[in-house]
């Protein structure tokens, strides 16, 4: 689009004529002599300025011979009140039901000529890599790519992915805008229990030591006479000496005995026994050794095939025109 630029054009837009009665163009009729409606400078300038101003307001520089500028301006201006380009939106429907001005963000390449406005946005987005890097590393597959570098661009592949707010230096996660993030979880504990095993005994022995006495004494007691009642002396045969009474009837004060010395029979008075004192002492105790052994540990298992928050899955679409 361009403003009229031939030799008859003037540098300043002329003031419009007095407004007449609104009407329509008429082709005229040569047979009746009715003159066709001619194009005035006022109407031509109005048409020109309405078109040019709209294009310029969209930030597009007028270019002679480019018949797409009004369309590009309309698309650009529509972003200011509608959904901007490059915004992934969850669509509740199947891919074949998405609006005609949108595409599914599934990593596909498209022709730049088919999506001129979108291509301009993509190439200037700052979230774009070369296609070789996009294909080689999963971290780049949620970004745009430059496609073949000349005629195509590639969309992010958002199938099965959740979208987080970019960190932008906050320090929550150290990733760049558009980087793909693998599943992860914060450190945590698992309950665990050991199996019932390893039952055993320890045997032990003490060494032989610590022989001792205990100090002390018993009380005076235990008096007794070992002779049979009525006798004071024991004799051995042959019976020499004085025997009182009849030895056959065990009478008198002497008692005949067998071989051995004769002896007087004395009464044992009350007496005591001492108990010696023993000081502090110790005994060495040895136990048998239990060899090295293990116990089985069981950690409870929990979880599924991925780490995720609860939710549902919709189709991510992106407006392209």
Secondary structure, 3 states (H helix, E strand, C coil): CCCCCCCCCCCCCCCCCCCCCCCCCCCCECCCCECCCCCCHHHHHHHHHHHHHHHHHCCCCCCCCCCCHHHHHHHHHHCCCCCCCCCEEEECCCHHHCCCCEEECECCEEECCCCHHHHHHHHCCCCEECHHHHHHCHHHCCCEECCCCCCEEECCECCCCCCCCCCCCCCCCCCCCCCCCCCCCCCCCCCEEECCCCCCCCCEEECCCCCCCCCCECCCECCEECCCCCCCEEEECCCCCCCCCCCCCCCCCEEEECCCCCEECCEECCECCECCCCCCCCCCEEECCCCCCCCCEEECCCCCCCCCCCCCCCEEEEECC
